[in-house]
Amino acid sequence: MSLAEVVRLLLPVIALQVALQVYSLYLIVRRSEWGLGTKVKWSVVVIALGVLGVLAFLFLGRRR
């Protein structure tokens, strides 16, 4: 398998991850009831942990 084939296979997965991260960050920024500290903490989790951070936010951080 050549490098071009690997990139072609991974590109949709990477695009989905980036889209989910952007969506999560958008939701974090829009949260008016959270203070700046909470927003920064969730943003770091989403960016640093990638897919795991997105899943953590979507399942734990969105609860009201």
DRENMARPA-448474 format. One record per residue (C-alpha): x, y, z; residue number from 1; residue in three letters. Coordinates in steps of 0.25 Angstrom, whole numbers, plus 5000, padded with zeros to 4 digits. Each point is the difference from the previous one (the first is absolute). Example, Ala and Ser with C-alpha at 12.3 -4.5 7.8 and 13.67 -1.06 7.14 Angstrom:
<px: 5049, py: 4982, pz: 5031, i: 1, aa: ALA>
<px: 5006, py: 5014, pz: 4998, i: 2, aa: SER>
% end
This chain:
<px: 5000, py: 5000, pz: 5000, i: 1, aa: MET>
<px: 5006, py: 5013, pz: 4996, i: 2, aa: SER>
<px: 5000, py: 5013, pz: 5008, i: 3, aa: LEU>
<px: 4990, py: 5006, pz: 4990, i: 4, aa: ALA>
<px: 4990, py: 4989, pz: 5003, i: 5, aa: GLU>
<px: 5002, py: 5001, pz: 5015, i: 6, aa: VAL>
<px: 4997, py: 5015, pz: 4999, i: 7, aa: VAL>
<px: 4988, py: 4998, pz: 4992, i: 8, aa: ARG>
<px: 4995, py: 4990, pz: 5010, i: 9, aa: LEU>
<px: 5003, py: 5009, pz: 5012, i: 10, aa: LEU>
<px: 4995, py: 5013, pz: 4994, i: 11, aa: LEU>
<px: 4985, py: 4998, pz: 5003, i: 12, aa: PRO>
<px: 5003, py: 4996, pz: 5014, i: 13, aa: VAL>
<px: 5009, py: 5012, pz: 5003, i: 14, aa: ILE>
<px: 4989, py: 5009, pz: 4994, i: 15, aa: ALA>
<px: 4990, py: 4994, pz: 5009, i: 16, aa: LEU>
<px: 5008, py: 5002, pz: 5012, i: 17, aa: GLN>
<px: 5003, py: 5014, pz: 4997, i: 18, aa: VAL>
<px: 4986, py: 5003, pz: 4997, i: 19, aa: ALA>
<px: 4996, py: 4994, pz: 5013, i: 20, aa: LEU>
<px: 5010, py: 5008, pz: 5008, i: 21, aa: GLN>
<px: 4996, py: 5013, pz: 4993, i: 22, aa: VAL>
<px: 4985, py: 4997, pz: 5003, i: 23, aa: TYR>
<px: 5004, py: 4997, pz: 5015, i: 24, aa: SER>
<px: 5008, py: 5013, pz: 5001, i: 25, aa: LEU>
<px: 4988, py: 5008, pz: 4994, i: 26, aa: TYR>
<px: 4991, py: 4994, pz: 5011, i: 27, aa: LEU>
<px: 5009, py: 5003, pz: 5011, i: 28, aa: ILE>
<px: 5002, py: 5014, pz: 4995, i: 29, aa: VAL>
<px: 4985, py: 5002, pz: 4999, i: 30, aa: ARG>
<px: 4997, py: 4995, pz: 5015, i: 31, aa: ARG>
<px: 4996, py: 5013, pz: 5007, i: 32, aa: SER>
<px: 4998, py: 4993, pz: 5014, i: 33, aa: GLU>
<px: 5015, py: 4996, pz: 5000, i: 34, aa: TRP>
<px: 5011, py: 5009, pz: 5005, i: 35, aa: GLY>
<px: 5013, py: 5002, pz: 4993, i: 36, aa: LEU>
<px: 5007, py: 4990, pz: 5008, i: 37, aa: GLY>
<px: 4991, py: 4988, pz: 4996, i: 38, aa: THR>
<px: 5000, py: 5004, pz: 4986, i: 39, aa: LYS>
<px: 5015, py: 5000, pz: 4999, i: 40, aa: VAL>
<px: 5001, py: 4987, pz: 5008, i: 41, aa: LYS>
<px: 4990, py: 4993, pz: 4990, i: 42, aa: TRP>
<px: 5007, py: 5006, pz: 4988, i: 43, aa: SER>
<px: 5013, py: 4995, pz: 5004, i: 44, aa: VAL>
<px: 4994, py: 4986, pz: 5002, i: 45, aa: VAL>
<px: 4994, py: 5000, pz: 4986, i: 46, aa: VAL>
<px: 5012, py: 5005, pz: 4993, i: 47, aa: ILE>
<px: 5010, py: 4991, pz: 5008, i: 48, aa: ALA>
<px: 4993, py: 4987, pz: 5000, i: 49, aa: LEU>
<px: 4994, py: 5001, pz: 4986, i: 50, aa: GLY>
<px: 4989, py: 4990, pz: 4998, i: 51, aa: VAL>
<px: 5000, py: 4996, pz: 5015, i: 52, aa: LEU>
<px: 4999, py: 5014, pz: 5004, i: 53, aa: GLY>
<px: 4988, py: 5002, pz: 4991, i: 54, aa: VAL>
<px: 4993, py: 4988, pz: 5005, i: 55, aa: LEU>
<px: 5003, py: 5004, pz: 5014, i: 56, aa: ALA>
<px: 4994, py: 5014, pz: 4998, i: 57, aa: PHE>
<px: 4988, py: 4995, pz: 4992, i: 58, aa: LEU>
<px: 4996, py: 4990, pz: 5011, i: 59, aa: PHE>
<px: 5004, py: 5007, pz: 5012, i: 60, aa: LEU>
<px: 5002, py: 5015, pz: 4997, i: 61, aa: GLY>
<px: 4986, py: 5002, pz: 4993, i: 62, aa: ARG>
<px: 4992, py: 4995, pz: 5012, i: 63, aa: ARG>
<px: 4991, py: 5011, pz: 5006, i: 64, aa: ARG>
% end
